Amino acid sequence: MPEEKTTQKEVSNIALEFSPQDLDAFIRKTTQKLEEKIRELDNQKKELEERVKEKTAEVEKRVKDLEDSRKALINLLEDIEEARKEAEKERDRTVSIINGLVDGLIILDSNQKVEFLNPAAINFLKIKEEDIKGKGFASLKEIESLKGLVDLVLKENEIAKIDREEYSPSKDLTLEVTTISLGQEKEKLGHIIVLHDITREKMVEKLKTEFVSVAAHQLRTPLAAIRWSLSLLKEENLTEEDKKDLIEKCTQSNDRMINLVNDLLNVTRIEEGRYVYELEPKDIIEIAKSSIAAAMEEAKKKKIDFSLILPKEKLPLLEVDEEKISLAIQNLVENAVHYTLPGGIVLFKIEYNKEKGEVLFTVKDTGVGIPKDQQKRIFTKFFRAENVMRMETEGSGLGLFITKNIIESHKGKIWFESEENKGTTFYFTLPVPQKEKFATFLERF
């Protein structure tokens, strides 16, 4: 406490040393300095605020630029992703189209390595994709099925320019080969080998040739016979018996030509879908008897034992075109008689299978048979087995083609068994109408 009093006293003494005027001036001066300092601080504050504002604006601008860049980058990435998806979609579409092509494609890169091949090429060449993909084309010569293709396409270690040259990897397949170069001449990107299946065209070409040959041969023989008979009829010294014999031969030759023309017309109608069937309920037993009558007479002349076996029970009426089904039966039975040597056996049998609701027909002979390697062609147009052609028997090779179409158009099935030099058995079925099946079903109860 004494120290405080001393301090106050000292202050009082100092204050007494200044006059009121001096004190007032001192206060004003001090106040002025404080105000100037405050103004200076305010100016500094404003300046600092301006700088902060500028920096803030600059940062905001940079942030905005970064945000714009980010959005632009996101948009770019989205565009790239969209383009990638579109490219993948286009690639998948292209691959689907290539895989769906009926033509085979083998794509080679710039180093002649197999880069891609589609399913058609794999099927044509009977190979596995993994066996050749990535391998040099020249090395494929080691694969038996590709040897011919490599020899055709590769010339002096370069892919040759080929346009529609034929190549057969197997006896049942003929391909047309074309090579396409990818890229410019200075920069080869690779090659495409196109394999086009022309087997059907070659077969049609062969059939046309066979048609002309068969038609010419089959027509020439009866025409020559007719011409010969007519020339003889001009002779004045012929007896009535000779004239009748010549007229009969003319008639037979004329019938042969009519049958051939009818066969050709029937084939044309079948292929054009105009072989119309008029189905009516008919007694198939009576149709069969009348159909095989001529063949039975021919068998008797050739001393062939012809057996006819019919079911003991009465068969239901079948929905058939009488003219067409008669032709089918006639074709099968006449073939059996034609191709069976004297002393042989021919059997024609009809059975009723109630369980399956169908009638089974069997035509069996002990004739020359059909060679095993030719059996798959038996129902094709103009087909005649080699052993039959050596016999020089008549025939256009159209009968079984027509017969198969007739039976299948009646909702039936036809098949055969054969062994060369031992005989052939043809089977075919015809369905029983639904109402007859229902009646048979009721009989069981």
URBEL-V333952 format. One record per backbone hydrogen bond with DSSP energy under -0.5 kcal/mol. CO is the residue of the C=O (numbers start at 0). NH is the residue of the N-H. E is the energy in kcal/mol with one decimal. If there is no record, write none. Layout:
BEGIN
CO_NH_E ; CO_NH_E
END
This chain:
BEGIN
0_4_-1.9 ; 1_5_-1.7 ; 2_6_-1.9 ; 3_7_-2.6 ; 4_8_-1.9 ; 5_9_-2.4 ; 6_10_-2.5 ; 7_11_-2.4 ; 8_12_-2.5 ; 9_13_-2.4 ; 10_14_-3.0 ; 11_15_-1.7 ; 12_16_-0.7 ; 13_16_-0.9 ; 13_17_-0.6 ; 14_17_-0.9 ; 18_22_-2.4 ; 19_23_-2.2 ; 20_24_-2.3 ; 21_25_-2.6 ; 22_26_-2.4 ; 23_27_-2.5 ; 24_28_-2.9 ; 25_29_-2.8 ; 26_30_-3.1 ; 27_31_-2.8 ; 28_32_-2.5 ; 29_33_-2.4 ; 30_34_-2.7 ; 31_35_-2.8 ; 32_36_-2.7 ; 33_37_-2.7 ; 34_38_-3.0 ; 35_39_-2.7 ; 36_40_-2.8 ; 37_41_-2.8 ; 38_42_-2.9 ; 39_43_-2.8 ; 40_44_-2.7 ; 41_45_-3.1 ; 42_46_-3.1 ; 43_47_-3.0 ; 44_48_-2.9 ; 45_49_-2.8 ; 46_50_-2.6 ; 47_51_-2.9 ; 48_52_-2.9 ; 49_53_-3.1 ; 50_54_-3.4 ; 51_55_-3.0 ; 52_56_-2.8 ; 53_57_-2.9 ; 54_58_-3.1 ; 55_59_-3.1 ; 56_60_-2.5 ; 57_61_-2.6 ; 58_62_-3.2 ; 59_63_-2.9 ; 60_64_-3.0 ; 61_65_-2.9 ; 62_66_-2.7 ; 63_67_-3.1 ; 64_68_-2.8 ; 65_69_-2.9 ; 66_70_-2.8 ; 67_71_-2.9 ; 68_72_-2.9 ; 69_73_-2.7 ; 70_74_-2.9 ; 71_75_-2.6 ; 72_76_-2.8 ; 73_77_-2.7 ; 74_78_-2.8 ; 75_79_-2.8 ; 76_80_-2.8 ; 77_81_-2.8 ; 78_82_-2.9 ; 79_83_-2.6 ; 80_84_-2.7 ; 81_85_-2.6 ; 82_86_-2.8 ; 83_87_-2.7 ; 84_88_-2.7 ; 85_89_-2.8 ; 86_90_-2.7 ; 87_91_-3.0 ; 88_92_-2.6 ; 89_93_-2.7 ; 90_94_-3.0 ; 91_95_-2.6 ; 92_96_-2.5 ; 93_97_-2.8 ; 94_98_-3.1 ; 95_99_-1.7 ; 96_100_-0.6 ; 97_100_-0.9 ; 103_194_-3.2 ; 104_117_-1.6 ; 105_107_-0.5 ; 105_192_-3.0 ; 106_114_-3.2 ; 106_115_-1.6 ; 107_190_-1.7 ; 108_111_-2.0 ; 111_136_-3.0 ; 112_108_-2.4 ; 112_114_-0.6 ; 113_133_-3.1 ; 115_106_-3.4 ; 117_120_-0.6 ; 117_121_-1.9 ; 118_122_-2.6 ; 119_123_-2.7 ; 120_124_-2.4 ; 121_125_-1.0 ; 121_126_-1.4 ; 127_130_-1.2 ; 127_131_-0.6 ; 128_131_-1.2 ; 128_132_-2.5 ; 131_134_-2.0 ; 134_113_-2.6 ; 135_138_-0.6 ; 135_139_-0.6 ; 136_139_-1.2 ; 137_140_-1.3 ; 138_141_-1.5 ; 139_142_-1.8 ; 141_143_-0.5 ; 142_145_-1.6 ; 142_146_-1.0 ; 143_146_-0.7 ; 143_147_-0.5 ; 145_149_-2.6 ; 146_150_-2.3 ; 147_151_-1.7 ; 148_152_-2.6 ; 149_153_-2.8 ; 152_154_-0.7 ; 152_159_-3.0 ; 154_157_-1.4 ; 157_154_-2.9 ; 157_159_-0.7 ; 159_161_-0.8 ; 161_178_-2.1 ; 164_176_-3.5 ; 166_168_-0.6 ; 166_174_-3.4 ; 169_172_-1.4 ; 172_169_-0.8 ; 173_197_-2.5 ; 174_166_-2.7 ; 174_176_-0.6 ; 175_195_-2.5 ; 176_164_-2.3 ; 177_193_-3.5 ; 179_191_-2.8 ; 181_188_-2.3 ; 181_189_-1.0 ; 186_183_-0.7 ; 188_109_-0.5 ; 189_181_-3.0 ; 190_107_-3.3 ; 191_179_-2.8 ; 191_193_-0.6 ; 192_105_-2.0 ; 193_177_-2.0 ; 193_195_-0.6 ; 194_103_-3.0 ; 194_196_-0.5 ; 195_175_-2.9 ; 195_197_-0.6 ; 197_201_-2.7 ; 198_202_-2.4 ; 199_203_-3.1 ; 200_204_-2.6 ; 201_205_-2.4 ; 202_206_-3.0 ; 203_207_-2.7 ; 204_208_-2.0 ; 205_209_-2.9 ; 206_210_-3.1 ; 207_211_-2.5 ; 208_212_-2.5 ; 209_213_-3.8 ; 210_214_-3.2 ; 211_215_-2.6 ; 212_216_-2.6 ; 213_217_-3.5 ; 214_218_-2.3 ; 215_219_-2.3 ; 216_220_-1.8 ; 217_221_-0.9 ; 218_222_-2.1 ; 219_223_-2.7 ; 220_224_-2.2 ; 221_225_-2.7 ; 222_226_-2.7 ; 223_227_-2.7 ; 224_228_-2.6 ; 225_229_-2.9 ; 226_230_-2.3 ; 227_231_-1.8 ; 228_232_-1.9 ; 229_233_-0.7 ; 230_233_-0.5 ; 231_234_-1.7 ; 234_237_-0.7 ; 238_242_-2.2 ; 239_243_-2.3 ; 240_244_-2.1 ; 241_245_-2.4 ; 242_246_-2.6 ; 243_247_-2.3 ; 244_248_-2.0 ; 245_249_-2.4 ; 246_250_-2.3 ; 247_251_-2.4 ; 248_252_-2.5 ; 249_253_-2.5 ; 250_254_-2.5 ; 251_255_-2.1 ; 252_256_-1.9 ; 253_257_-2.3 ; 254_258_-2.7 ; 255_259_-2.3 ; 256_260_-2.7 ; 257_261_-2.7 ; 258_262_-2.5 ; 259_263_-2.5 ; 260_264_-2.5 ; 261_265_-2.8 ; 262_266_-2.5 ; 263_267_-2.1 ; 264_268_-2.5 ; 265_269_-2.6 ; 266_270_-2.4 ; 267_271_-1.6 ; 268_273_-3.2 ; 268_274_-0.7 ; 269_272_-1.2 ; 273_275_-1.9 ; 276_278_-0.7 ; 279_319_-2.3 ; 281_283_-0.9 ; 281_317_-2.3 ; 282_286_-1.8 ; 283_287_-2.4 ; 284_288_-2.4 ; 285_289_-2.1 ; 286_290_-1.8 ; 287_291_-1.8 ; 288_292_-0.6 ; 291_295_-2.3 ; 292_296_-1.7 ; 293_297_-2.2 ; 294_298_-2.4 ; 295_299_-1.9 ; 296_300_-1.9 ; 297_301_-1.9 ; 298_303_-3.2 ; 299_302_-0.9 ; 302_342_-1.6 ; 303_305_-0.9 ; 304_306_-0.6 ; 304_345_-2.7 ; 306_308_-0.5 ; 306_347_-2.9 ; 307_309_-0.5 ; 308_349_-2.2 ; 316_432_-0.5 ; 317_281_-2.4 ; 317_319_-1.1 ; 319_279_-2.2 ; 319_321_-0.8 ; 320_324_-2.9 ; 321_325_-1.9 ; 322_326_-1.5 ; 323_327_-2.0 ; 324_328_-2.2 ; 325_329_-2.5 ; 326_330_-2.5 ; 327_331_-1.9 ; 328_332_-2.5 ; 329_333_-2.7 ; 330_334_-2.0 ; 331_335_-1.9 ; 332_336_-2.0 ; 333_337_-2.9 ; 334_338_-2.6 ; 336_339_-1.1 ; 338_367_-2.0 ; 340_343_-1.9 ; 343_304_-2.5 ; 344_365_-1.3 ; 345_306_-3.0 ; 346_363_-2.8 ; 347_308_-2.8 ; 348_361_-2.7 ; 350_352_-0.6 ; 350_359_-2.6 ; 351_353_-0.9 ; 352_356_-1.3 ; 352_357_-1.9 ; 356_431_-2.5 ; 357_352_-2.6 ; 358_429_-1.9 ; 359_350_-2.7 ; 360_427_-1.9 ; 361_348_-2.6 ; 361_363_-0.5 ; 362_425_-2.8 ; 363_346_-3.4 ; 364_423_-0.5 ; 367_420_-3.7 ; 370_373_-1.7 ; 370_374_-0.5 ; 371_374_-1.0 ; 373_376_-1.4 ; 374_377_-1.5 ; 376_379_-2.0 ; 379_382_-1.3 ; 384_388_-2.2 ; 385_389_-1.6 ; 386_390_-0.7 ; 387_390_-0.7 ; 387_391_-0.5 ; 387_392_-0.9 ; 388_391_-1.0 ; 396_381_-0.9 ; 396_382_-1.1 ; 397_401_-2.3 ; 398_402_-2.6 ; 399_403_-2.6 ; 400_404_-1.7 ; 401_405_-2.4 ; 402_406_-2.5 ; 403_407_-2.5 ; 404_408_-2.0 ; 405_409_-0.8 ; 406_409_-0.8 ; 406_411_-2.4 ; 407_410_-1.6 ; 409_430_-0.6 ; 412_428_-2.3 ; 414_426_-3.0 ; 416_424_-3.1 ; 418_421_-2.3 ; 418_422_-1.5 ; 422_418_-2.2 ; 423_364_-2.3 ; 424_416_-2.3 ; 425_362_-2.7 ; 426_414_-2.4 ; 427_360_-3.1 ; 428_412_-0.6 ; 429_358_-2.8 ; 432_435_-0.6 ; 432_436_-2.1 ; 433_437_-2.4 ; 434_438_-1.9 ; 435_439_-2.2 ; 436_440_-2.0 ; 437_441_-2.1 ; 438_442_-1.4 ; 439_443_-0.6 ; 440_443_-0.9 ; 441_444_-1.5
END
